[in-house]
Amino acid sequence: MTLIIFIVVALAIITFSLSLTTRKKKKRIITGIVLLLSVLTYPLTLPLLHETKVIHGLEGTASLIVFHLLILLGGMIVIIAGIFTKTEPNESIE
């Protein structure tokens, strides 16, 4: 059950990071870097979630690993999309 919840949350984070940064190259690349760096929080979240009894045993640990791998993959996708994103033209210049 926790695996499904973690997958849905990871996909929601990736979807929001892509949809909220349309036509904004710099923000999309920064968001991708933040997603990549968020994987480093794994050593902190694992004991925290075990202590609060949110995840149990190896199944919970594997679910958290899958969550962080999806976030890592999403960060790479967002950075690649940011590299190929065109900036929106300034409409104030006439």
C-alpha positions as CSV (number, residue, x, y, z in Angstrom):
1,M,0.0,0.0,0.0
2,T,2.8,2.4,0.8
3,L,4.4,1.7,-2.5
4,I,1.4,2.9,-4.4
5,I,1.2,6.0,-2.3
6,F,4.9,6.8,-2.8
7,I,4.6,6.2,-6.6
8,V,1.6,8.5,-6.8
9,V,3.3,11.2,-4.8
10,A,6.5,11.0,-6.9
11,L,4.6,11.2,-10.2
12,A,2.6,14.2,-8.8
13,I,5.8,16.0,-7.9
14,I,7.3,15.4,-11.3
15,T,4.1,16.4,-13.1
16,F,3.8,19.6,-11.2
17,S,7.5,20.4,-11.7
18,L,7.0,20.1,-15.5
19,S,3.6,21.8,-15.8
20,L,4.3,24.7,-13.6
21,T,7.6,25.6,-15.4
22,T,6.4,25.7,-19.0
23,R,8.3,28.1,-21.2
24,K,10.7,29.0,-18.3
25,K,14.1,27.5,-19.1
26,K,16.0,28.7,-16.1
27,K,13.3,27.8,-13.6
28,R,12.9,24.3,-15.1
29,I,16.6,23.6,-14.9
30,I,16.7,24.8,-11.3
31,T,13.7,22.6,-10.4
32,G,15.4,19.6,-12.0
33,I,18.6,20.2,-10.0
34,V,16.5,20.5,-6.8
35,L,14.8,17.2,-7.7
36,L,18.2,15.6,-8.2
37,L,19.5,16.9,-4.9
38,S,16.3,15.8,-3.0
39,V,17.5,12.2,-3.4
40,L,20.2,13.0,-0.9
41,T,17.5,13.2,1.8
42,Y,17.1,9.4,1.7
43,P,19.4,8.7,4.7
44,L,17.3,11.2,6.8
45,T,13.8,10.1,5.7
46,L,14.4,6.3,6.2
47,P,15.0,6.4,10.0
48,L,12.4,9.1,10.4
49,L,9.7,7.1,8.6
50,H,10.6,3.9,10.5
51,E,10.4,5.7,13.9
52,T,7.0,7.2,13.1
53,K,5.8,3.8,12.0
54,V,4.8,5.1,8.5
55,I,6.8,2.3,6.8
56,H,7.5,-1.2,8.1
57,G,10.4,-3.5,7.4
58,L,11.9,-4.2,4.0
59,E,8.7,-3.5,2.1
60,G,8.7,0.1,3.4
61,T,12.4,0.5,2.7
62,A,12.0,-0.7,-0.8
63,S,9.0,1.6,-1.3
64,L,11.1,4.5,-0.2
65,I,13.9,3.5,-2.5
66,V,11.5,3.3,-5.5
67,F,10.2,6.8,-4.5
68,H,13.6,8.3,-4.5
69,L,14.6,6.6,-7.8
70,L,11.5,8.0,-9.4
71,I,12.3,11.5,-8.1
72,L,15.9,11.1,-9.5
73,L,14.6,10.0,-12.9
74,G,12.1,12.8,-12.9
75,G,14.9,15.3,-12.0
76,M,16.9,14.1,-15.0
77,I,13.8,14.4,-17.3
78,V,13.1,17.9,-16.1
79,I,16.7,19.0,-16.7
80,I,16.7,17.5,-20.2
81,A,13.4,19.2,-20.9
82,G,14.8,22.4,-19.5
83,I,17.8,22.3,-21.8
84,F,15.5,22.0,-24.9
85,T,12.9,24.5,-23.6
86,K,12.6,27.7,-25.6
87,T,12.2,30.9,-23.6
88,E,9.0,32.8,-24.1
89,P,9.4,36.0,-26.1
90,N,9.1,39.3,-24.3
91,E,5.9,41.0,-25.3
92,S,6.9,44.3,-23.8
93,I,9.3,45.0,-26.6
94,E,7.5,46.5,-29.5
